Amino acid sequence: MKILLDIKDSQTAFALEVLKSLSFVKNAKPLSKDSLNLLSDLQDSIADVKLHQKGKLELKTAQELINEL
C-alpha cells in the first residue's frame, strides 16, 4: 500500500528518518515537484470524470479537443 503524506518542509528530514527506521516501510522518499503537479492534475481529472458520470459536468468530446489543435 502507498500512502501520501503532506509534511512541512522544515520537518521533512526528521519525518523521512523516522519512516526509514520502521521495518515495515519499504521505501520513503520525497516526491519531485513535477510528480506532485502530475498527481494534482490527475486528481482534478478524476474529480471531473466523477462529476461527468453524475451528469453535473459536460466534458469535451475527442473531436472537440482535436479541433482545438
PDB file of N, H, CA, C and O in Angstrom:
ATOM      1  N   MET A   1       0.850  -1.176   0.000  1.00  0.00           N
ATOM      2  CA  MET A   1       0.000   0.000   0.000  1.00  0.00           C
ATOM      3  C   MET A   1       0.885   1.225   0.000  1.00  0.00           C
ATOM      4  O   MET A   1       1.948   1.239   0.622  1.00  0.00           O
ATOM      5  N   LYS A   2       0.446   2.239  -0.693  1.00  0.00           N
ATOM      6  H   LYS A   2      -0.416   2.227  -1.198  1.00  0.00           H
ATOM      7  CA  LYS A   2       1.168   3.502  -0.726  1.00  0.00           C
ATOM      8  C   LYS A   2       0.335   4.557  -0.012  1.00  0.00           C
ATOM      9  O   LYS A   2      -0.888   4.603  -0.142  1.00  0.00           O
ATOM     10  N   ILE A   3       1.028   5.400   0.745  1.00  0.00           N
ATOM     11  H   ILE A   3       2.021   5.362   0.850  1.00  0.00           H
ATOM     12  CA  ILE A   3       0.375   6.466   1.491  1.00  0.00           C
ATOM     13  C   ILE A   3       1.101   7.766   1.174  1.00  0.00           C
ATOM     14  O   ILE A   3       2.330   7.824   1.208  1.00  0.00           O
ATOM     15  N   LEU A   4       0.343   8.796   0.870  1.00  0.00           N
ATOM     16  H   LEU A   4      -0.655   8.748   0.843  1.00  0.00           H
ATOM     17  CA  LEU A   4       0.918  10.102   0.586  1.00  0.00           C
ATOM     18  C   LEU A   4       0.731  10.982   1.816  1.00  0.00           C
ATOM     19  O   LEU A   4      -0.386  11.153   2.305  1.00  0.00           O
ATOM     20  N   LEU A   5       1.828  11.533   2.306  1.00  0.00           N
ATOM     21  H   LEU A   5       2.735  11.394   1.909  1.00  0.00           H
ATOM     22  CA  LEU A   5       1.795  12.395   3.484  1.00  0.00           C
ATOM     23  C   LEU A   5       2.151  13.815   3.087  1.00  0.00           C
ATOM     24  O   LEU A   5       2.999  14.028   2.220  1.00  0.00           O
ATOM     25  N   ASP A   6       1.515  14.778   3.711  1.00  0.00           N
ATOM     26  H   ASP A   6       0.826  14.605   4.416  1.00  0.00           H
ATOM     27  CA  ASP A   6       1.838  16.190   3.489  1.00  0.00           C
ATOM     28  C   ASP A   6       2.538  16.682   4.750  1.00  0.00           C
ATOM     29  O   ASP A   6       1.912  16.835   5.799  1.00  0.00           O
ATOM     30  N   ILE A   7       3.846  16.928   4.641  1.00  0.00           N
ATOM     31  H   ILE A   7       4.355  16.803   3.789  1.00  0.00           H
ATOM     32  CA  ILE A   7       4.668  17.279   5.801  1.00  0.00           C
ATOM     33  C   ILE A   7       5.313  18.638   5.555  1.00  0.00           C
ATOM     34  O   ILE A   7       5.753  18.930   4.443  1.00  0.00           O
ATOM     35  N   LYS A   8       5.369  19.467   6.598  1.00  0.00           N
ATOM     36  H   LYS A   8       5.012  19.230   7.501  1.00  0.00           H
ATOM     37  CA  LYS A   8       6.021  20.768   6.493  1.00  0.00           C
ATOM     38  C   LYS A   8       7.465  20.568   6.042  1.00  0.00           C
ATOM     39  O   LYS A   8       8.130  19.616   6.450  1.00  0.00           O
ATOM     40  N   ASP A   9       7.940  21.487   5.190  1.00  0.00           N
ATOM     41  H   ASP A   9       7.400  22.260   4.859  1.00  0.00           H
ATOM     42  CA  ASP A   9       9.308  21.400   4.682  1.00  0.00           C
ATOM     43  C   ASP A   9      10.336  21.334   5.812  1.00  0.00           C
ATOM     44  O   ASP A   9      11.338  20.626   5.711  1.00  0.00           O
ATOM     45  N   SER A  10      10.083  22.064   6.863  1.00  0.00           N
ATOM     46  H   SER A  10       9.269  22.639   6.945  1.00  0.00           H
ATOM     47  CA  SER A  10      11.045  22.105   7.976  1.00  0.00           C
ATOM     48  C   SER A  10      11.123  20.776   8.733  1.00  0.00           C
ATOM     49  O   SER A  10      12.083  20.546   9.467  1.00  0.00           O
ATOM     50  N   GLN A  11      10.138  19.908   8.567  1.00  0.00           N
ATOM     51  H   GLN A  11       9.358  20.095   7.970  1.00  0.00           H
ATOM     52  CA  GLN A  11      10.107  18.641   9.282  1.00  0.00           C
ATOM     53  C   GLN A  11      10.370  17.427   8.379  1.00  0.00           C
ATOM     54  O   GLN A  11      10.322  16.285   8.837  1.00  0.00           O
ATOM     55  N   THR A  12      10.644  17.679   7.104  1.00  0.00           N
ATOM     56  H   THR A  12      10.683  18.607   6.732  1.00  0.00           H
ATOM     57  CA  THR A  12      10.788  16.591   6.146  1.00  0.00           C
ATOM     58  C   THR A  12      11.922  15.641   6.506  1.00  0.00           C
ATOM     59  O   THR A  12      11.726  14.426   6.491  1.00  0.00           O
ATOM     60  N   ALA A  13      13.093  16.159   6.826  1.00  0.00           N
ATOM     61  H   ALA A  13      13.252  17.146   6.838  1.00  0.00           H
ATOM     62  CA  ALA A  13      14.253  15.313   7.136  1.00  0.00           C
ATOM     63  C   ALA A  13      13.945  14.402   8.320  1.00  0.00           C
ATOM     64  O   ALA A  13      14.244  13.208   8.284  1.00  0.00           O
ATOM     65  N   PHE A  14      13.356  14.957   9.357  1.00  0.00           N
ATOM     66  H   PHE A  14      13.113  15.927   9.387  1.00  0.00           H
ATOM     67  CA  PHE A  14      13.020  14.161  10.536  1.00  0.00           C
ATOM     68  C   PHE A  14      11.987  13.081  10.202  1.00  0.00           C
ATOM     69  O   PHE A  14      12.127  11.927  10.608  1.00  0.00           O
ATOM     70  N   ALA A  15      10.954  13.470   9.459  1.00  0.00           N
ATOM     71  H   ALA A  15      10.841  14.407   9.129  1.00  0.00           H
ATOM     72  CA  ALA A  15       9.899  12.514   9.113  1.00  0.00           C
ATOM     73  C   ALA A  15      10.458  11.370   8.263  1.00  0.00           C
ATOM     74  O   ALA A  15      10.112  10.209   8.484  1.00  0.00           O
ATOM     75  N   LEU A  16      11.313  11.687   7.299  1.00  0.00           N
ATOM     76  H   LEU A  16      11.594  12.630   7.119  1.00  0.00           H
ATOM     77  CA  LEU A  16      11.906  10.637   6.472  1.00  0.00           C
ATOM     78  C   LEU A  16      12.781   9.711   7.306  1.00  0.00           C
ATOM     79  O   LEU A  16      12.782   8.498   7.092  1.00  0.00           O
ATOM     80  N   GLU A  17      13.523  10.272   8.251  1.00  0.00           N
ATOM     81  H   GLU A  17      13.523  11.257   8.424  1.00  0.00           H
ATOM     82  CA  GLU A  17      14.370   9.463   9.129  1.00  0.00           C
ATOM     83  C   GLU A  17      13.522   8.497   9.954  1.00  0.00           C
ATOM     84  O   GLU A  17      13.871   7.325  10.097  1.00  0.00           O
ATOM     85  N   VAL A  18      12.429   8.983  10.485  1.00  0.00           N
ATOM     86  H   VAL A  18      12.146   9.935  10.369  1.00  0.00           H
ATOM     87  CA  VAL A  18      11.531   8.136  11.283  1.00  0.00           C
ATOM     88  C   VAL A  18      10.922   7.044  10.409  1.00  0.00           C
ATOM     89  O   VAL A  18      10.908   5.878  10.804  1.00  0.00           O
ATOM     90  N   LEU A  19      10.422   7.402   9.235  1.00  0.00           N
ATOM     91  H   LEU A  19      10.434   8.349   8.915  1.00  0.00           H
ATOM     92  CA  LEU A  19       9.802   6.412   8.353  1.00  0.00           C
ATOM     93  C   LEU A  19      10.791   5.339   7.917  1.00  0.00           C
ATOM     94  O   LEU A  19      10.453   4.156   7.887  1.00  0.00           O
ATOM     95  N   LYS A  20      12.012   5.748   7.579  1.00  0.00           N
ATOM     96  H   LYS A  20      12.287   6.709   7.604  1.00  0.00           H
ATOM     97  CA  LYS A  20      13.028   4.782   7.137  1.00  0.00           C
ATOM     98  C   LYS A  20      13.445   3.841   8.259  1.00  0.00           C
ATOM     99  O   LYS A  20      13.910   2.732   7.997  1.00  0.00           O
ATOM    100  N   SER A  21      13.284   4.272   9.504  1.00  0.00           N
ATOM    101  H   SER A  21      12.906   5.173   9.717  1.00  0.00           H
ATOM    102  CA  SER A  21      13.675   3.432  10.643  1.00  0.00           C
ATOM    103  C   SER A  21      12.646   2.338  10.934  1.00  0.00           C
ATOM    104  O   SER A  21      12.935   1.404  11.682  1.00  0.00           O
ATOM    105  N   LEU A  22      11.466   2.444  10.359  1.00  0.00           N
ATOM    106  H   LEU A  22      11.232   3.203   9.752  1.00  0.00           H
ATOM    107  CA  LEU A  22      10.424   1.447  10.593  1.00  0.00           C
ATOM    108  C   LEU A  22      10.641   0.247   9.671  1.00  0.00           C
ATOM    109  O   LEU A  22      10.787   0.409   8.459  1.00  0.00           O
ATOM    110  N   SER A  23      10.660  -0.928  10.235  1.00  0.00           N
ATOM    111  H   SER A  23      10.540  -1.059  11.219  1.00  0.00           H
ATOM    112  CA  SER A  23      10.981  -2.134   9.462  1.00  0.00           C
ATOM    113  C   SER A  23       9.950  -2.435   8.381  1.00  0.00           C
ATOM    114  O   SER A  23      10.291  -3.051   7.371  1.00  0.00           O
ATOM    115  N   PHE A  24       8.719  -2.024   8.562  1.00  0.00           N
ATOM    116  H   PHE A  24       8.443  -1.524   9.383  1.00  0.00           H
ATOM    117  CA  PHE A  24       7.667  -2.350   7.601  1.00  0.00           C
ATOM    118  C   PHE A  24       7.548  -1.323   6.477  1.00  0.00           C
ATOM    119  O   PHE A  24       6.741  -1.509   5.566  1.00  0.00           O
ATOM    120  N   VAL A  25       8.331  -0.247   6.517  1.00  0.00           N
ATOM    121  H   VAL A  25       8.987  -0.096   7.256  1.00  0.00           H
ATOM    122  CA  VAL A  25       8.328   0.753   5.450  1.00  0.00           C
ATOM    123  C   VAL A  25       9.365   0.341   4.411  1.00  0.00           C
ATOM    124  O   VAL A  25      10.556   0.256   4.710  1.00  0.00           O
ATOM    125  N   LYS A  26       8.902   0.085   3.180  1.00  0.00           N
ATOM    126  H   LYS A  26       7.935   0.155   2.936  1.00  0.00           H
ATOM    127  CA  LYS A  26       9.787  -0.379   2.122  1.00  0.00           C
ATOM    128  C   LYS A  26      10.569   0.750   1.482  1.00  0.00           C
ATOM    129  O   LYS A  26      11.748   0.588   1.167  1.00  0.00           O
ATOM    130  N   ASN A  27       9.929   1.891   1.287  1.00  0.00           N
ATOM    131  H   ASN A  27       8.971   2.022   1.543  1.00  0.00           H
ATOM    132  CA  ASN A  27      10.566   2.983   0.575  1.00  0.00           C
ATOM    133  C   ASN A  27       9.968   4.294   1.050  1.00  0.00           C
ATOM    134  O   ASN A  27       8.753   4.482   0.995  1.00  0.00           O
ATOM    135  N   ALA A  28      10.807   5.192   1.512  1.00  0.00           N
ATOM    136  H   ALA A  28      11.795   5.040   1.557  1.00  0.00           H
ATOM    137  CA  ALA A  28      10.346   6.516   1.948  1.00  0.00           C
ATOM    138  C   ALA A  28      11.214   7.556   1.258  1.00  0.00           C
ATOM    139  O   ALA A  28      12.403   7.686   1.550  1.00  0.00           O
ATOM    140  N   LYS A  29      10.596   8.300   0.332  1.00  0.00           N
ATOM    141  H   LYS A  29       9.631   8.194   0.095  1.00  0.00           H
ATOM    142  CA  LYS A  29      11.336   9.346  -0.377  1.00  0.00           C
ATOM    143  C   LYS A  29      10.374  10.454  -0.752  1.00  0.00           C
ATOM    144  O   LYS A  29       9.191  10.201  -0.980  1.00  0.00           O
ATOM    145  N   PRO A  30      10.873  11.686  -0.819  1.00  0.00           N
ATOM    146  CA  PRO A  30      10.008  12.808  -1.204  1.00  0.00           C
ATOM    147  C   PRO A  30       9.706  12.769  -2.697  1.00  0.00           C
ATOM    148  O   PRO A  30      10.505  12.270  -3.490  1.00  0.00           O
ATOM    149  N   LEU A  31       8.552  13.299  -3.069  1.00  0.00           N
ATOM    150  H   LEU A  31       7.903  13.705  -2.425  1.00  0.00           H
ATOM    151  CA  LEU A  31       8.188  13.401  -4.474  1.00  0.00           C
ATOM    152  C   LEU A  31       8.751  14.693  -5.053  1.00  0.00           C
ATOM    153  O   LEU A  31       8.867  15.703  -4.360  1.00  0.00           O
ATOM    154  N   SER A  32       9.096  14.643  -6.329  1.00  0.00           N
ATOM    155  H   SER A  32       9.002  13.822  -6.892  1.00  0.00           H
ATOM    156  CA  SER A  32       9.574  15.853  -7.000  1.00  0.00           C
ATOM    157  C   SER A  32       8.392  16.787  -7.254  1.00  0.00           C
ATOM    158  O   SER A  32       7.236  16.370  -7.188  1.00  0.00           O
ATOM    159  N   LYS A  33       8.688  18.033  -7.541  1.00  0.00           N
ATOM    160  H   LYS A  33       9.628  18.372  -7.594  1.00  0.00           H
ATOM    161  CA  LYS A  33       7.617  18.997  -7.831  1.00  0.00           C
ATOM    162  C   LYS A  33       6.841  18.586  -9.073  1.00  0.00           C
ATOM    163  O   LYS A  33       5.626  18.774  -9.138  1.00  0.00           O
ATOM    164  N   ASP A  34       7.539  18.023 -10.064  1.00  0.00           N
ATOM    165  H   ASP A  34       8.526  17.871 -10.011  1.00  0.00           H
ATOM    166  CA  ASP A  34       6.857  17.556 -11.276  1.00  0.00           C
ATOM    167  C   ASP A  34       5.876  16.430 -10.940  1.00  0.00           C
ATOM    168  O   ASP A  34       4.758  16.396 -11.453  1.00  0.00           O
ATOM    169  N   SER A  35       6.307  15.512 -10.074  1.00  0.00           N
ATOM    170  H   SER A  35       7.216  15.539  -9.657  1.00  0.00           H
ATOM    171  CA  SER A  35       5.430  14.414  -9.682  1.00  0.00           C
ATOM    172  C   SER A  35       4.219  14.922  -8.915  1.00  0.00           C
ATOM    173  O   SER A  35       3.108  14.426  -9.100  1.00  0.00           O
ATOM    174  N   LEU A  36       4.434  15.907  -8.057  1.00  0.00           N
ATOM    175  H   LEU A  36       5.336  16.310  -7.906  1.00  0.00           H
ATOM    176  CA  LEU A  36       3.325  16.486  -7.300  1.00  0.00           C
ATOM    177  C   LEU A  36       2.338  17.185  -8.224  1.00  0.00           C
ATOM    178  O   LEU A  36       1.126  17.088  -8.032  1.00  0.00           O
ATOM    179  N   ASN A  37       2.861  17.893  -9.232  1.00  0.00           N
ATOM    180  H   ASN A  37       3.846  17.971  -9.388  1.00  0.00           H
ATOM    181  CA  ASN A  37       1.981  18.566 -10.190  1.00  0.00           C
ATOM    182  C   ASN A  37       1.179  17.547 -10.982  1.00  0.00           C
ATOM    183  O   ASN A  37      -0.016  17.736 -11.210  1.00  0.00           O
ATOM    184  N   LEU A  38       1.828  16.470 -11.402  1.00  0.00           N
ATOM    185  H   LEU A  38       2.798  16.317 -11.216  1.00  0.00           H
ATOM    186  CA  LEU A  38       1.140  15.421 -12.143  1.00  0.00           C
ATOM    187  C   LEU A  38       0.050  14.788 -11.280  1.00  0.00           C
ATOM    188  O   LEU A  38      -1.067  14.570 -11.748  1.00  0.00           O
ATOM    189  N   LEU A  39       0.372  14.497 -10.032  1.00  0.00           N
ATOM    190  H   LEU A  39       1.280  14.675  -9.652  1.00  0.00           H
ATOM    191  CA  LEU A  39      -0.601  13.904  -9.120  1.00  0.00           C
ATOM    192  C   LEU A  39      -1.800  14.816  -8.930  1.00  0.00           C
ATOM    193  O   LEU A  39      -2.941  14.355  -8.931  1.00  0.00           O
ATOM    194  N   SER A  40      -1.548  16.103  -8.768  1.00  0.00           N
ATOM    195  H   SER A  40      -0.621  16.478  -8.767  1.00  0.00           H
ATOM    196  CA  SER A  40      -2.628  17.069  -8.600  1.00  0.00           C
ATOM    197  C   SER A  40      -3.505  17.129  -9.849  1.00  0.00           C
ATOM    198  O   SER A  40      -4.732  17.159  -9.753  1.00  0.00           O
ATOM    199  N   ASP A  41      -2.872  17.146 -11.015  1.00  0.00           N
ATOM    200  H   ASP A  41      -1.875  17.122 -11.093  1.00  0.00           H
ATOM    201  CA  ASP A  41      -3.625  17.173 -12.271  1.00  0.00           C
ATOM    202  C   ASP A  41      -4.491  15.920 -12.431  1.00  0.00           C
ATOM    203  O   ASP A  41      -5.635  16.001 -12.878  1.00  0.00           O
ATOM    204  N   LEU A  42      -3.939  14.770 -12.063  1.00  0.00           N
ATOM    205  H   LEU A  42      -3.010  14.703 -11.700  1.00  0.00           H
ATOM    206  CA  LEU A  42      -4.702  13.521 -12.159  1.00  0.00           C
ATOM    207  C   LEU A  42      -5.894  13.530 -11.205  1.00  0.00           C
ATOM    208  O   LEU A  42      -6.980  13.073 -11.559  1.00  0.00           O
ATOM    209  N   GLN A  43      -5.688  14.051  -9.998  1.00  0.00           N
ATOM    210  H   GLN A  43      -4.805  14.422  -9.711  1.00  0.00           H
ATOM    211  CA  GLN A  43      -6.792  14.129  -9.042  1.00  0.00           C
ATOM    212  C   GLN A  43      -7.897  15.037  -9.567  1.00  0.00           C
ATOM    213  O   GLN A  43      -9.080  14.727  -9.425  1.00  0.00           O
ATOM    214  N   ASP A  44      -7.515  16.152 -10.171  1.00  0.00           N
ATOM    215  H   ASP A  44      -6.554  16.404 -10.286  1.00  0.00           H
ATOM    216  CA  ASP A  44      -8.507  17.059 -10.762  1.00  0.00           C
ATOM    217  C   ASP A  44      -9.270  16.370 -11.887  1.00  0.00           C
ATOM    218  O   ASP A  44     -10.488  16.504 -11.997  1.00  0.00           O
ATOM    219  N   SER A  45      -8.544  15.635 -12.716  1.00  0.00           N
ATOM    220  H   SER A  45      -7.554  15.526 -12.626  1.00  0.00           H
ATOM    221  CA  SER A  45      -9.173  14.933 -13.836  1.00  0.00           C
ATOM    222  C   SER A  45     -10.153  13.869 -13.350  1.00  0.00           C
ATOM    223  O   SER A  45     -11.244  13.722 -13.901  1.00  0.00           O
ATOM    224  N   ILE A  46      -9.765  13.142 -12.334  1.00  0.00           N
ATOM    225  H   ILE A  46      -8.879  13.262 -11.886  1.00  0.00           H
ATOM    226  CA  ILE A  46     -10.644  12.105 -11.775  1.00  0.00           C
ATOM    227  C   ILE A  46     -11.905  12.740 -11.204  1.00  0.00           C
ATOM    228  O   ILE A  46     -13.003  12.211 -11.376  1.00  0.00           O
ATOM    229  N   ALA A  47     -11.750  13.870 -10.527  1.00  0.00           N
ATOM    230  H   ALA A  47     -10.858  14.300 -10.387  1.00  0.00           H
ATOM    231  CA  ALA A  47     -12.915  14.574  -9.981  1.00  0.00           C
ATOM    232  C   ALA A  47     -13.847  15.012 -11.107  1.00  0.00           C
ATOM    233  O   ALA A  47     -15.067  14.916 -10.975  1.00  0.00           O
ATOM    234  N   ASP A  48     -13.274  15.496 -12.227  1.00  0.00           N
ATOM    235  H   ASP A  48     -12.283  15.574 -12.335  1.00  0.00           H
ATOM    236  CA  ASP A  48     -14.092  15.901 -13.377  1.00  0.00           C
ATOM    237  C   ASP A  48     -14.848  14.720 -13.963  1.00  0.00           C
ATOM    238  O   ASP A  48     -16.026  14.845 -14.301  1.00  0.00           O
ATOM    239  N   VAL A  49     -14.189  13.583 -14.087  1.00  0.00           N
ATOM    240  H   VAL A  49     -13.233  13.482 -13.812  1.00  0.00           H
ATOM    241  CA  VAL A  49     -14.836  12.382 -14.633  1.00  0.00           C
ATOM    242  C   VAL A  49     -15.993  11.948 -13.728  1.00  0.00           C
ATOM    243  O   VAL A  49     -17.063  11.583 -14.214  1.00  0.00           O
ATOM    244  N   LYS A  50     -15.774  11.989 -12.429  1.00  0.00           N
ATOM    245  H   LYS A  50     -14.905  12.286 -12.034  1.00  0.00           H
ATOM    246  CA  LYS A  50     -16.841  11.602 -11.492  1.00  0.00           C
ATOM    247  C   LYS A  50     -18.037  12.548 -11.608  1.00  0.00           C
ATOM    248  O   LYS A  50     -19.186  12.106 -11.578  1.00  0.00           O
ATOM    249  N   LEU A  51     -17.767  13.844 -11.741  1.00  0.00           N
ATOM    250  H   LEU A  51     -16.834  14.203 -11.765  1.00  0.00           H
ATOM    251  CA  LEU A  51     -18.861  14.808 -11.916  1.00  0.00           C
ATOM    252  C   LEU A  51     -19.587  14.562 -13.234  1.00  0.00           C
ATOM    253  O   LEU A  51     -20.811  14.671 -13.299  1.00  0.00           O
ATOM    254  N   HIS A  52     -18.842  14.232 -14.277  1.00  0.00           N
ATOM    255  H   HIS A  52     -17.848  14.143 -14.224  1.00  0.00           H
ATOM    256  CA  HIS A  52     -19.448  13.926 -15.576  1.00  0.00           C
ATOM    257  C   HIS A  52     -20.349  12.696 -15.480  1.00  0.00           C
ATOM    258  O   HIS A  52     -21.447  12.675 -16.036  1.00  0.00           O
ATOM    259  N   GLN A  53     -19.878  11.684 -14.777  1.00  0.00           N
ATOM    260  H   GLN A  53     -18.986  11.701 -14.326  1.00  0.00           H
ATOM    261  CA  GLN A  53     -20.666  10.462 -14.629  1.00  0.00           C
ATOM    262  C   GLN A  53     -21.965  10.721 -13.865  1.00  0.00           C
ATOM    263  O   GLN A  53     -22.964  10.035 -14.083  1.00  0.00           O
ATOM    264  N   LYS A  54     -21.951  11.701 -12.980  1.00  0.00           N
ATOM    265  H   LYS A  54     -21.140  12.259 -12.803  1.00  0.00           H
ATOM    266  CA  LYS A  54     -23.153  12.061 -12.230  1.00  0.00           C
ATOM    267  C   LYS A  54     -24.044  13.034 -13.003  1.00  0.00           C
ATOM    268  O   LYS A  54     -25.126  13.399 -12.543  1.00  0.00           O
ATOM    269  N   GLY A  55     -23.578  13.450 -14.181  1.00  0.00           N
ATOM    270  H   GLY A  55     -22.699  13.154 -14.555  1.00  0.00           H
ATOM    271  CA  GLY A  55     -24.353  14.374 -15.001  1.00  0.00           C
ATOM    272  C   GLY A  55     -24.231  15.824 -14.582  1.00  0.00           C
ATOM    273  O   GLY A  55     -25.046  16.652 -14.988  1.00  0.00           O
ATOM    274  N   LYS A  56     -23.234  16.148 -13.781  1.00  0.00           N
ATOM    275  H   LYS A  56     -22.572  15.475 -13.451  1.00  0.00           H
ATOM    276  CA  LYS A  56     -23.087  17.510 -13.277  1.00  0.00           C
ATOM    277  C   LYS A  56     -22.055  18.327 -14.050  1.00  0.00           C
ATOM    278  O   LYS A  56     -21.873  19.514 -13.777  1.00  0.00           O
ATOM    279  N   LEU A  57     -21.372  17.696 -15.021  1.00  0.00           N
ATOM    280  H   LEU A  57     -21.519  16.732 -15.243  1.00  0.00           H
ATOM    281  CA  LEU A  57     -20.348  18.392 -15.788  1.00  0.00           C
ATOM    282  C   LEU A  57     -20.341  17.842 -17.204  1.00  0.00           C
ATOM    283  O   LEU A  57     -20.345  16.629 -17.413  1.00  0.00           O
ATOM    284  N   GLU A  58     -20.331  18.745 -18.171  1.00  0.00           N
ATOM    285  H   GLU A  58     -20.328  19.731 -18.002  1.00  0.00           H
ATOM    286  CA  GLU A  58     -20.269  18.347 -19.574  1.00  0.00           C
ATOM    287  C   GLU A  58     -18.813  18.423 -20.026  1.00  0.00           C
ATOM    288  O   GLU A  58     -18.195  19.485 -19.950  1.00  0.00           O
ATOM    289  N   LEU A  59     -18.268  17.313 -20.493  1.00  0.00           N
ATOM    290  H   LEU A  59     -18.771  16.451 -20.555  1.00  0.00           H
ATOM    291  CA  LEU A  59     -16.885  17.266 -20.958  1.00  0.00           C
ATOM    292  C   LEU A  59     -16.832  17.407 -22.479  1.00  0.00           C
ATOM    293  O   LEU A  59     -17.807  17.123 -23.176  1.00  0.00           O
ATOM    294  N   LYS A  60     -15.691  17.844 -22.975  1.00  0.00           N
ATOM    295  H   LYS A  60     -14.899  18.075 -22.409  1.00  0.00           H
ATOM    296  CA  LYS A  60     -15.495  17.964 -24.414  1.00  0.00           C
ATOM    297  C   LYS A  60     -15.324  16.569 -25.027  1.00  0.00           C
ATOM    298  O   LYS A  60     -14.820  15.646 -24.388  1.00  0.00           O
ATOM    299  N   THR A  61     -15.752  16.449 -26.271  1.00  0.00           N
ATOM    300  H   THR A  61     -16.161  17.199 -26.790  1.00  0.00           H
ATOM    301  CA  THR A  61     -15.541  15.200 -26.995  1.00  0.00           C
ATOM    302  C   THR A  61     -14.114  15.178 -27.531  1.00  0.00           C
ATOM    303  O   THR A  61     -13.436  16.206 -27.552  1.00  0.00           O
ATOM    304  N   ALA A  62     -13.662  14.005 -27.965  1.00  0.00           N
ATOM    305  H   ALA A  62     -14.212  13.170 -27.948  1.00  0.00           H
ATOM    306  CA  ALA A  62     -12.329  13.888 -28.542  1.00  0.00           C
ATOM    307  C   ALA A  62     -12.218  14.770 -29.783  1.00  0.00           C
ATOM    308  O   ALA A  62     -11.174  15.378 -30.022  1.00  0.00           O
ATOM    309  N   GLN A  63     -13.280  14.842 -30.566  1.00  0.00           N
ATOM    310  H   GLN A  63     -14.128  14.348 -30.372  1.00  0.00           H
ATOM    311  CA  GLN A  63     -13.261  15.673 -31.775  1.00  0.00           C
ATOM    312  C   GLN A  63     -13.098  17.145 -31.421  1.00  0.00           C
ATOM    313  O   GLN A  63     -12.379  17.862 -32.117  1.00  0.00           O
ATOM    314  N   GLU A  64     -13.745  17.614 -30.359  1.00  0.00           N
ATOM    315  H   GLU A  64     -14.329  17.031 -29.794  1.00  0.00           H
ATOM    316  CA  GLU A  64     -13.605  18.998 -29.926  1.00  0.00           C
ATOM    317  C   GLU A  64     -12.173  19.299 -29.497  1.00  0.00           C
ATOM    318  O   GLU A  64     -11.652  20.381 -29.765  1.00  0.00           O
ATOM    319  N   LEU A  65     -11.546  18.343 -28.834  1.00  0.00           N
ATOM    320  H   LEU A  65     -11.969  17.464 -28.616  1.00  0.00           H
ATOM    321  CA  LEU A  65     -10.168  18.534 -28.424  1.00  0.00           C
ATOM    322  C   LEU A  65      -9.238  18.587 -29.625  1.00  0.00           C
ATOM    323  O   LEU A  65      -8.321  19.407 -29.661  1.00  0.00           O
ATOM    324  N   ILE A  66      -9.464  17.719 -30.610  1.00  0.00           N
ATOM    325  H   ILE A  66     -10.209  17.053 -30.581  1.00  0.00           H
ATOM    326  CA  ILE A  66      -8.650  17.714 -31.833  1.00  0.00           C
ATOM    327  C   ILE A  66      -8.814  19.032 -32.582  1.00  0.00           C
ATOM    328  O   ILE A  66      -7.840  19.583 -33.095  1.00  0.00           O
ATOM    329  N   ASN A  67     -10.044  19.536 -32.646  1.00  0.00           N
ATOM    330  H   ASN A  67     -10.835  19.089 -32.230  1.00  0.00           H
ATOM    331  CA  ASN A  67     -10.308  20.789 -33.340  1.00  0.00           C
ATOM    332  C   ASN A  67      -9.575  21.979 -32.703  1.00  0.00           C
ATOM    333  O   ASN A  67      -9.252  22.949 -33.390  1.00  0.00           O
ATOM    334  N   GLU A  68      -9.319  21.905 -31.412  1.00  0.00           N
ATOM    335  H   GLU A  68      -9.582  21.117 -30.854  1.00  0.00           H
ATOM    336  CA  GLU A  68      -8.606  22.980 -30.732  1.00  0.00           C
ATOM    337  C   GLU A  68      -7.148  23.044 -31.155  1.00  0.00           C
ATOM    338  O   GLU A  68      -6.516  24.098 -31.071  1.00  0.00           O
ATOM    339  N   LEU A  69      -6.621  21.927 -31.604  1.00  0.00           N
ATOM    340  H   LEU A  69      -7.134  21.072 -31.672  1.00  0.00           H
ATOM    341  CA  LEU A  69      -5.217  21.894 -32.041  1.00  0.00           C
ATOM    342  C   LEU A  69      -5.109  22.537 -33.375  1.00  0.00           C
ATOM    343  O   LEU A  69      -4.016  22.620 -33.935  1.00  0.00           O
TER     344      LEU A  69
END
